[in-house]
Amino acid sequence: MDFNDTPEEATFRQEVRSWLEANVPASSELEGLDYIGTAKLWQKRKYDAGWACIRWPKEHGGRNATAIENVIFGQEESKFDTPDNIFGIGHGMCGPTMMAWATDEQNKEYMPSLASGEKIWCQLFSEPAGGSDLAALRTRAEKDGDEWVINGQKIWTSGAHYSDYGVLVLRTDPTAPKHQGLTYFFIDMKSPGIEIKPIKQISGGANFNEVYFTDVRVSDAQRLGAVGQGWQVALTTLMNERASIGGGGGGVNFDSVFKLAQKVMIDDEPAIRDKTVRSKLADWYVQESGLKFTGYRSMTALSKGEIPGPENSIGKLVGAPKQQDMASFALDLLDASGAIWDKELSEEAGMFQATYMGSPGLRIAGGTDEIMANIIAERVLGLPQDIRVDKGIPFNEVPTSNS
């Protein structure tokens, strides 16, 4: 494991830092814009300067950067107060899938507007009856000439209410085993017959959506992969999703809880002096350090041109529950004031409350804790797969709770 930049990486890091220092939008530039407007302004500025989606080919809006250069840019950008990123699904999952499976003409048409932030993409995978089993999806598509007619429902679709395009997997052959009867498409989210209903969350936000399809038509030219090859295409999206989501992103971390423990009191003494508090902090410090060094292993592999191993699944399996636990403990330390969620009144502008309300979703989005544990068990430890009673059975013959 190498913790240091190579001379070339150090030069690149300084170039990135200098550009960010000169170009991150000031608050005055963002006045009057909502979060979508500020995100688009920042993305377009990066695109115009050649810093958007830097790993992508130049013809698609990137700069042919290496994987480690992409990591370095992300590290440096995270040090600045930049607008929220609403393009993570499009850039991290949809774009790579399109570039792997779409035609050259389609990529030339759609990728630059995605890289620049002009267009926003979403991912329509989960369904109400499927749970964590993506291949159990029931939204169907039936061929009608050169088009497909879609009927069904997707759920938990992040950003669908402001997206221009989406990628989706549909059941096109119910008589085939569940993994073999799927086909993958990309679609205009403004198509007739699409109804989007935001889902109100306990945090007060509404980032997730239910999406209903009623006789929605999509051209066969917008199919990615062959008919029945949808599962293989979906795996491309899922592999990129694991890398994109990682260990939970911002919000509460060890340093924020440590500082809170120094500030609040227990039995007329700073909470940091309480042995129970110190024990919990020690556990979280060890976990956070482990995640940091595991991340360095990935970076070392990328720097050498290698493909990282299962680190992203480990990061999510450990990182998301850790963040939830720390936020919950922070509210306990705040005692009665922890029930107050107000940017003007709450500690750290309500960060602990916001993370507590939002962190359970991190343990579901992009693969539940159980899915991550299965990936590690099967692909790292070599343990046998779970028993699948539906293996090889036509999907329309798989028993359900209603049958």
Secondary structure, 3 states (H helix, E strand, C coil): CCCCCCHHHHHHHHHHHHHHHHHCCCHHHHCCCCHHHHHHHHHHHHHHCCCCCCCCCHHHCCCCCCHHHHHHHHHHHCCCCCCCCCCHHHHHHHHHHHHHHCCHHHHHHHHHHHHCCCCCEEEECCCCCCCCCHHHCCCEEEEECCEEEEEEEEECCCCHHHCCEEEEEEECCCCCECCCCEEEEEEECCCCCEEEEEECCCCCCCCEEEEEEEEEEEEHHHEECCCCCHHHHHHHHHHHHHHHHCCCCCCCCHHHHHHHHHHCEECCEEHHHCHHHHHHHHHHHHHHHHHHHHHHHHHHHHHCCCCCCCHHHHHHHHHHHHHHHHHHHHHHHHHHHHHCCCCCCCHHHHHHHHHHHHHHHHCCCCCCHHHHHHHHHHHCCCCCCCCCCCCCCEHHHCCCCCC
